[in-house]
């Protein structure tokens, strides 16, 4: 099964996403911010990154740019899970290499369907 890294500074969102994805058979790890995520991505291989946009230390857009700069992750899907729904923010995300955009609060079934679709 695919390995997913969840990056969010909200413990409750991380817990919900981890629980949801593990219950569907995914291997899941999590990070509190973009810097911790980069350390994790460099130490292990992930098939997908699910990240918040607004985080301390390194936000989701900067994280996406950093991830895309790592050869191993040039084509690994990055999904932004955020409260931001503004078209300009989405455009900024796309330019940074973000694959998909899911608005919080999220429906767990929709999250799983979206990830399955992207990973197929």
SULQUI-V513874 format. One record per helix or strand. SS is the DSSP state (H for helix, E for strand). FROM is the first residue (numbers start at 1). TO is the last residue. Records with the same first field share a line. If there is no record, write none. Layout:
# SULQUI-V513874
SS=FROM-TO, FROM-TO
This chain:
# SULQUI-V513874
E=3-7, 27-31, 48-51, 77-82, 100-103
H=11-23, 34-43, 60-68, 71-73, 87-96, 108-119
